[in-house]
Amino acid sequence: MAQNRLGARLAWFAAIWLASVAALAVVAYGIKLLIS
C-alpha cells in the first residue's frame, strides 16, 4: 500500500513537472516571437 501511494505521488510529481516545463517552453516561445 505504501509502495502504491509512493507511485501515485511520483506520478503527480512527474505530471506537475511536465506541465511546468511545458508552460515555461510556451512562455519562452511567446517571448521569442514578441522580440523577433
ChimeraX commands (.cxc) that place a marker at each C-alpha (Angstrom):
marker #1 position 0.00,0.00,0.00 radius 0.5
marker #1 position 2.81,2.37,0.87 radius 0.5
marker #1 position 4.50,1.46,-2.39 radius 0.5
marker #1 position 1.34,2.28,-4.33 radius 0.5
marker #1 position 0.96,5.64,-2.56 radius 0.5
marker #1 position 4.58,6.46,-3.38 radius 0.5
marker #1 position 3.95,5.60,-7.02 radius 0.5
marker #1 position 0.92,7.90,-7.12 radius 0.5
marker #1 position 2.95,10.70,-5.55 radius 0.5
marker #1 position 5.70,10.19,-8.14 radius 0.5
marker #1 position 3.10,10.23,-10.92 radius 0.5
marker #1 position 1.66,13.52,-9.63 radius 0.5
marker #1 position 5.16,14.99,-9.31 radius 0.5
marker #1 position 6.02,13.95,-12.87 radius 0.5
marker #1 position 2.75,15.38,-14.23 radius 0.5
marker #1 position 3.23,18.71,-12.43 radius 0.5
marker #1 position 6.88,18.88,-13.53 radius 0.5
marker #1 position 5.96,18.20,-17.17 radius 0.5
marker #1 position 3.18,20.81,-17.03 radius 0.5
marker #1 position 5.53,23.45,-15.59 radius 0.5
marker #1 position 8.20,22.67,-18.20 radius 0.5
marker #1 position 5.61,22.88,-20.99 radius 0.5
marker #1 position 4.32,26.21,-19.63 radius 0.5
marker #1 position 7.87,27.60,-19.47 radius 0.5
marker #1 position 8.51,26.46,-23.05 radius 0.5
marker #1 position 5.31,28.17,-24.25 radius 0.5
marker #1 position 6.20,31.40,-22.41 radius 0.5
marker #1 position 9.75,31.36,-23.80 radius 0.5
marker #1 position 8.41,30.75,-27.32 radius 0.5
marker #1 position 5.93,33.63,-26.94 radius 0.5
marker #1 position 8.66,35.98,-25.70 radius 0.5
marker #1 position 10.90,34.96,-28.61 radius 0.5
marker #1 position 8.06,35.72,-31.04 radius 0.5
marker #1 position 7.46,39.12,-29.41 radius 0.5
marker #1 position 11.15,40.05,-29.53 radius 0.5
marker #1 position 11.78,38.99,-33.13 radius 0.5
marker link #1:1,2 radius 0.2
marker link #1:2,3 radius 0.2
marker link #1:3,4 radius 0.2
marker link #1:4,5 radius 0.2
marker link #1:5,6 radius 0.2
marker link #1:6,7 radius 0.2
marker link #1:7,8 radius 0.2
marker link #1:8,9 radius 0.2
marker link #1:9,10 radius 0.2
marker link #1:10,11 radius 0.2
marker link #1:11,12 radius 0.2
marker link #1:12,13 radius 0.2
marker link #1:13,14 radius 0.2
marker link #1:14,15 radius 0.2
marker link #1:15,16 radius 0.2
marker link #1:16,17 radius 0.2
marker link #1:17,18 radius 0.2
marker link #1:18,19 radius 0.2
marker link #1:19,20 radius 0.2
marker link #1:20,21 radius 0.2
marker link #1:21,22 radius 0.2
marker link #1:22,23 radius 0.2
marker link #1:23,24 radius 0.2
marker link #1:24,25 radius 0.2
marker link #1:25,26 radius 0.2
marker link #1:26,27 radius 0.2
marker link #1:27,28 radius 0.2
marker link #1:28,29 radius 0.2
marker link #1:29,30 radius 0.2
marker link #1:30,31 radius 0.2
marker link #1:31,32 radius 0.2
marker link #1:32,33 radius 0.2
marker link #1:33,34 radius 0.2
marker link #1:34,35 radius 0.2
marker link #1:35,36 radius 0.2
view
